[in-house]
Amino acid sequence: MGEKAFTVKGLPGRSPAAYRFKTGIPELDKALNGGIPATLTVLVLNDPENDASTFCQQLCWEGLTNDEVCVYVTYDHHPDVIRRNMLRFGWNVAPYEQEEDFIIVDCYSGRLGERGVERFWLEKPFDALALLELFRKLERKIRYEKAGRPVRVVLDSFSPLAQVIGFMDTSKIVLKLQSLAKHGIYLGIGVVHKGIHGAAAEFIAKHVSEGVIELYTREEKGQLKQYIRVSKMCLTRFDSSEIEYVLGDEGIVAVPKL
């Protein structure tokens, strides 16, 4: 039996499998053959010198400007730091927060033993069952209130979670989130910081993820240069060539090739 037809903005009558999530970096979208396919969970593997948080926030901004819904689950930064960082690139999320098109889930305050002030926050952010239940609650809310709209869910990052509950249990959470992502036009993005968990854990993370985007730094002629590349992506052909980038006034910008 074929998939039921429905309407997505810009894709009338097409299935979720036809939808592509743009990254906000044209060169990366080109490498991805038009963007990240819907229904995938993608690992962002981040070197210490790179800024995966800004990359994720740029992904969210691109989604918001394309009438998508974005959920940003933060373990690494206070929600106000996320808002301030986005604003410095001109990404003012306040109007989108008022419409609940941009939702920040605060798992950072709970890490510090403080009470969060966001509508959605976890008092015990390392309780895997509580985290999954919150995801289910948000999924039901968005499906009911934002029916038919594409959704990006970012978890920045999995590293604190893995340090506390272990990488195997964290991988189980990823697998359960993958099943949730198959029920609509969803994209899941999860950050893992390199060098914290060991090579074996990073291998597991790559294995359970349906896509892998790497951010890394290399010293060349006495200068640190930053790169991004796609090393794995299901449901599409892709170019794994590295893309050099800089962090400019409008976010991550690819360096033109000479």
Protein Blocks (a to p, Z undefined) as FASTA:
>chain_A
ZZdddddehighiafklpccdehiaklmmmnoopacehiacdddddfkbcfklmmmmmmm
mmmmnopacddddfkbcfklmmmmmmmnopafklmmmnopaccddfklmmnopacfbfbd
cfblmlmklmmmmmmmmmmmmmmmmgoiacddddddfklmmmmnopklmmmmmmmmmmmm
mncccdddddddehklojklmmmmmmmpcbdcddddddeehiacdddddfbdehiacdfb
dcdddddfkopaddddZZ
